[in-house]
């Protein structure tokens, strides 16, 4: 779902940067109004959990994989504005630390997945959540992925990537398959939260310590060993790039590229697990620190 650098034309990614910055600023201001000190650890834990889950690709078609995006899940558990903030942190760290998604395309990825993706995912829950809770959760997660994927396709078309109609339709079908899996996973996670935290159904975004502990352990487990069962096939955007002859070009290089660290002589598991766990700590620290800064700034 992440668009690499060299896929979008300069006018397209520059325009999306210009649009995303003020939109993100508005969401951060809204998040500052909603956040409380007691919810700061929640943002860090859920950010780490979604980051770890995004590392695990699952097959969605022949030679193509997908992964949990998590925008709707974050919106259901944190609220839309804090979810935009957390998803932005995840996408930015993925780009700058793990070279997953382009740095120049960062505005596009944040706009697609963190701003529009989160808000689109929350809309069905906001409208139907009190009457058809499970339907709203599934619809929100499904819509979030479909909107993000469709925006990415549109941006590639605006960048002059010549995609035949059959390629576009197949890409949309693969996004739909990934979106359906996202919906099913999101329902399972929300149900697990409800069982761990009986007050969550009546008051979403209210987490007890046991729930935080369980999700922290789950994030560590996914980050340390989840990649062992992950699909090695490229995701929808990467697969499309291969079909269209596009080559990703990174504008920076880091020791954690491709979610791996260390020399090739070391165990692949150690290199991947070390990078994954380092990412979890970094995501937690940045999300929690940003939330705490916003709370203190508001209080001041």
C-alpha positions in Angstrom: 0.0 0.0 0.0 3.0 2.3 0.5 4.0 4.2 -2.6 7.8 4.2 -3.1 9.8 7.1 -4.5 10.0 7.3 -8.3 6.5 6.1 -8.8 4.8 9.5 -8.6 5.7 12.5 -10.7 7.0 15.6 -8.9 3.9 17.7 -9.5 1.7 15.0 -8.0 3.8 14.2 -4.9 4.5 18.0 -4.3 0.8 18.8 -4.5 -0.1 16.0 -2.1 2.6 17.3 0.3 1.0 20.7 0.1 -2.4 19.3 0.8 -1.4 16.9 3.5 0.5 19.4 5.8 -2.5 21.6 6.7 -4.9 18.7 6.8 -2.6 16.9 9.2 -2.2 20.1 11.2 -6.0 20.3 11.7 -6.1 16.7 12.9 -3.3 17.2 15.3 -5.1 20.2 16.8 -8.2 18.1 17.2 -6.2 15.3 18.8 -4.7 17.7 21.3 -8.3 18.7 22.4 -9.2 15.0 23.0 -6.1 13.5 24.6 -5.7 13.0 28.3 -2.6 11.9 30.3 -4.2 8.5 31.0 -4.5 7.7 27.3 -0.9 8.5 26.4 0.3 4.8 26.8 -2.6 3.6 24.7 -1.4 5.6 21.7 2.0 4.1 22.0 0.8 0.5 22.4 -1.7 0.6 19.6 0.9 2.3 17.3 3.4 -0.5 18.1 0.8 -3.2 17.5 -0.3 -1.8 14.1 3.3 -1.4 13.1 4.1 -5.0 14.0 1.0 -6.2 12.2 1.9 -4.3 9.1 5.1 -6.3 8.8 3.2 -9.5 8.2 2.1 -9.9 4.6 -0.6 -12.4 3.7 -1.4 -13.7 0.2 -4.4 -12.1 -1.6 -3.8 -13.4 -5.1 -1.3 -15.2 -7.3 2.1 -13.6 -6.7 0.5 -10.8 -4.7 0.3 -10.1 -0.9 -1.4 -7.6 1.4 -1.0 -6.6 5.0 -3.1 -5.1 7.7 -3.2 -1.3 7.3 -4.8 -0.6 10.6 -6.3 2.8 10.0 -9.8 1.8 10.9 -8.6 -0.2 13.9 -6.8 2.8 15.2 -9.9 5.0 14.6 -12.2 2.6 16.5 -9.8 2.4 19.5 -8.3 5.9 19.7 -10.8 8.1 17.9 -10.2 9.5 14.4 -7.9 12.5 15.2 -5.5 10.6 17.5 -5.6 7.7 14.9 -4.4 10.0 12.2 -1.6 11.2 14.4 -0.5 7.6 15.2 -0.8 6.4 11.6 1.3 9.4 10.5 4.0 8.5 12.9 4.0 4.9 11.7 4.2 5.9 8.0 7.0 8.4 8.7 9.1 6.0 10.6 8.6 3.3 8.0 9.8 5.7 5.3 12.8 7.3 7.2 14.0 4.3 9.2 13.0 1.2 7.2 12.8 2.6 3.7 9.2 1.3 3.4 7.4 3.9 1.3 9.0 6.9 -0.3 10.3 10.0 1.5 9.3 12.2 -1.4 6.0 10.3 -1.6 5.5 10.6 2.2 2.7 13.3 1.7 0.9 10.9 -0.6 1.1 8.0 1.7 0.1 10.0 4.8 -2.8 11.5 2.8 -4.0 8.1 1.5 -3.6 6.0 4.6 -3.4 8.3 7.6 -5.8 11.1 6.7 -8.4 9.9 4.2 -8.0 6.2 5.1 -8.6 6.7 8.8 -11.5 9.1 8.3 -13.1 6.9 5.7 -12.7 3.9 8.0 -14.3 5.7 10.9 -17.3 7.0 9.0 -19.4 3.7 8.9 -18.7 3.2 12.6 -19.8 6.8 13.4 -23.1 6.3 11.4 -24.0 2.7 12.2 -21.9 1.7 15.2 -24.7 1.9 17.7 -27.1 -0.3 15.7 -25.0 -2.6 13.6 -21.7 -2.7 15.3 -20.0 -5.6 13.6 -21.3 -4.5 10.2 -19.9 -1.0 10.8 -16.5 -2.3 11.9 -16.2 -4.5 8.9 -17.5 -1.8 6.5 -15.1 0.7 8.0 -12.0 -1.4 7.7 -13.0 -2.5 4.1 -13.7 1.1 3.1 -10.4 2.3 4.6 -8.3 0.0 2.5 -10.4 0.5 -0.7 -10.2 4.3 -0.5 -6.5 4.3 0.2 -5.8 1.8 -2.6 -8.0 3.7 -5.1 -6.3 7.0 -4.2 -2.9 5.4 -4.8 -4.0 4.1 -8.2 -5.4 7.5 -9.1 -2.2 9.2 -8.2 -0.2 6.8 -10.4 -2.5 7.6 -13.3 -2.1 11.3 -12.7 1.6 10.8 -12.7 1.4 9.4 -16.2 1.7 5.7 -15.5 -0.1 4.1 -18.4 -2.2 1.3 -16.8 -4.5 -0.6 -19.2 -8.1 -1.0 -17.9 -7.6 -4.7 -17.1 -4.6 -3.9 -14.9 -6.6 -1.3 -13.0 -9.6 -3.7 -12.5 -7.3 -6.5 -11.3 -5.6 -4.1 -8.9 -8.9 -3.0 -7.5 -10.0 -6.7 -7.1 -6.8 -7.4 -5.2 -7.4 -4.4 -3.0 -10.9 -5.6 -2.4 -9.6 -9.0 -1.3 -7.1 -7.4 1.0 -9.8 -5.1 2.3 -12.1 -8.0 3.2 -9.3 -9.7 5.1 -8.6 -6.4 6.9 -12.3 -6.2 7.9 -12.2 -9.8 9.3 -9.0 -9.1 11.2 -10.3 -5.8 12.6 -13.5 -7.5 13.9 -11.5 -10.2 15.6 -9.2 -7.6 17.3 -12.1 -5.5 18.5 -13.9 -8.6 19.8 -10.7 -9.6 21.7 -10.5 -6.1 23.2 -14.1 -6.4 24.3 -13.4 -9.7 26.1 -10.3 -8.3 27.8 -12.0 -5.1 28.7 -15.7 -5.4 29.4 -16.2 -1.6 29.4 -15.0 -1.2 25.9 -18.3 -1.9 24.3 -20.1 0.8 26.2 -17.1 3.2 26.2 -14.7 2.7 23.3 -11.2 4.0 23.8 -11.4 3.0 27.5 -8.6 0.4 28.0 -7.6 -1.3 31.2 -4.1 -2.3 32.1 -4.6 -5.9 31.2 -5.6 -5.0 27.7 -2.6 -2.8 27.3 -0.4 -5.6 28.6 -1.9 -8.2 26.2 -1.5 -5.9 23.2 2.1 -5.0 24.2 3.0 -8.7 24.3 1.2 -9.4 21.0 3.1 -6.5 19.4 6.4 -7.9 20.6 5.5 -11.4 19.5 4.5 -10.2 16.0 7.6 -8.1 15.7 9.9 -10.9 16.8 8.6 -13.9 15.0 5.6 -12.8 12.8 7.7 -12.4 9.7 8.5 -16.1 9.8 4.9 -16.9 8.5 4.6 -13.8 6.3 4.3 -14.0 2.5 7.3 -13.0 0.5 5.2 -11.9 -2.5 5.1 -8.1 -3.3 2.1 -6.2 -2.2 -0.4 -4.6 -4.6 1.5 -1.4 -5.3 4.8 -3.1 -5.6 3.3 -5.8 -7.9 1.8 -3.0 -10.0 5.1 -1.3 -10.2 6.8 -4.5 -11.5 4.1 -4.9 -14.1 4.4 -1.3 -15.3 8.2 -1.3 -15.3 8.6 1.2 -12.4 11.7 1.1 -10.3 11.7 2.3 -6.7 14.6 4.7 -5.9 15.3 5.5 -2.3 16.6 9.0 -1.5 18.2 7.8 1.7 19.7 4.6 3.0 19.5 3.4 6.6 20.8 0.3 8.5 17.2 -0.9 9.0 16.3 -1.0 5.3 13.8 -3.8 4.4 13.2 -4.4 8.1 16.6 -6.0 8.7 19.7 -5.0 10.5 23.3 -6.4 10.8 25.6 -8.2 8.4 24.6 -11.0 6.0 26.7 -13.4 8.1 24.3 -13.2 11.0 21.1 -15.2 11.3 18.2 -13.9 9.2 15.9 -14.3 12.1 18.1 -12.3 14.4 18.5 -9.5 11.8 14.7 -9.3 11.2 13.7 -9.7 14.8 16.2 -7.0 16.0 14.9 -4.5 13.4 11.3 -5.3 14.2 11.7 -4.9 18.0 13.7 -1.7 17.5 10.8 -0.4 15.4 8.3 -1.3 18.1 10.2 0.7 20.7 10.7 3.6 18.4 7.0 3.7 17.4 5.9 3.5 21.0 8.3 6.2 22.1 7.4 8.7 19.4 3.7 8.1 19.7 3.7 8.4 23.5 6.1 11.4 23.5 4.0 13.2 20.9 0.8 12.6 22.7 2.3 13.7 26.1 3.7 16.9 24.4 0.3 17.7 23.0 -1.4 17.2 26.4 1.1 19.4 28.2 1.0 22.1 25.5 -2.8 22.2 25.9 -2.5 22.4 29.7 0.0 25.2 29.4 
